[in-house]
Amino acid sequence: MNYPQPSLPQDIKLTAGEQLVYVTVDLDAFRRKYGKTARKNITIPEYLNKLAKEQKINVSQVATEALRVKLGF
């Protein structure tokens, strides 16, 4: 994806009452919250799959949560 080049602060012309404000963005946090998902196949023991189905546990959600904990997110 091509993004436009940022403006240089010294090139921005302000009129009376205007003020230049810097905004910081945590792109990693944004990507974690709004990023695309990737389909991955995992293998788990059959008994765990059966128990998860019986208790209506979303295995993908549990795997995602476990990876976040493991990776410190």
C-alpha positions as CSV (number, residue, x, y, z in Angstrom):
1,M,0.0,0.0,0.0
2,N,1.3,3.4,-0.9
3,Y,0.9,6.2,1.7
4,P,1.3,9.9,1.1
5,Q,4.5,11.5,2.4
6,P,3.9,13.4,5.6
7,S,4.0,17.2,5.6
8,L,7.0,18.9,7.1
9,P,5.9,21.0,10.1
10,Q,7.8,24.1,8.8
11,D,5.9,24.0,5.5
12,I,2.5,24.1,7.1
13,K,1.0,27.6,7.0
14,L,-1.1,28.5,10.1
15,T,-3.5,31.4,10.4
16,A,-4.4,33.3,13.5
17,G,-5.9,31.0,16.2
18,E,-4.6,27.8,14.6
19,Q,-2.1,25.6,16.3
20,L,0.0,22.6,15.1
21,V,-0.7,19.5,17.2
22,Y,1.3,16.3,17.0
23,V,-0.7,13.1,17.3
24,T,1.0,9.8,18.2
25,V,-0.4,6.5,17.0
26,D,0.4,3.0,18.3
27,L,0.2,1.1,15.0
28,D,0.9,-2.2,16.7
29,A,-2.1,-1.8,19.0
30,F,-4.2,-0.8,16.1
31,R,-3.2,-3.9,14.1
32,R,-3.9,-6.1,17.1
33,K,-7.4,-4.7,17.5
34,Y,-8.4,-4.3,13.8
35,G,-6.0,-6.5,11.9
36,K,-7.0,-9.3,9.5
37,T,-7.2,-12.8,10.8
38,A,-5.2,-15.7,9.3
39,R,-6.7,-19.2,9.0
40,K,-4.5,-21.8,10.7
41,N,-5.2,-25.5,11.1
42,I,-4.1,-26.9,14.5
43,T,-4.1,-30.4,15.8
44,I,-5.4,-31.2,19.3
45,P,-6.2,-34.4,21.1
46,E,-9.6,-35.9,20.2
47,Y,-10.7,-35.9,23.8
48,L,-10.0,-32.1,24.1
49,N,-12.0,-31.5,20.9
50,K,-14.9,-33.5,22.3
51,L,-14.9,-31.6,25.6
52,A,-14.6,-28.3,23.9
53,K,-17.6,-29.1,21.7
54,E,-19.6,-30.2,24.7
55,Q,-18.9,-27.0,26.5
56,K,-19.3,-24.9,23.4
57,I,-15.8,-23.5,23.6
58,N,-14.4,-21.7,20.6
59,V,-11.0,-23.4,20.1
60,S,-9.8,-20.6,17.7
61,Q,-10.5,-18.0,20.4
62,V,-8.8,-20.0,23.1
63,A,-5.7,-20.5,20.8
64,T,-5.6,-16.8,20.1
65,E,-5.8,-15.9,23.8
66,A,-3.1,-18.4,24.6
67,L,-0.8,-17.0,21.9
68,R,-1.4,-13.4,23.2
69,V,-0.4,-14.5,26.7
70,K,2.6,-16.5,25.5
71,L,3.8,-13.5,23.3
72,G,3.1,-10.9,26.0
73,F,0.2,-9.1,24.3
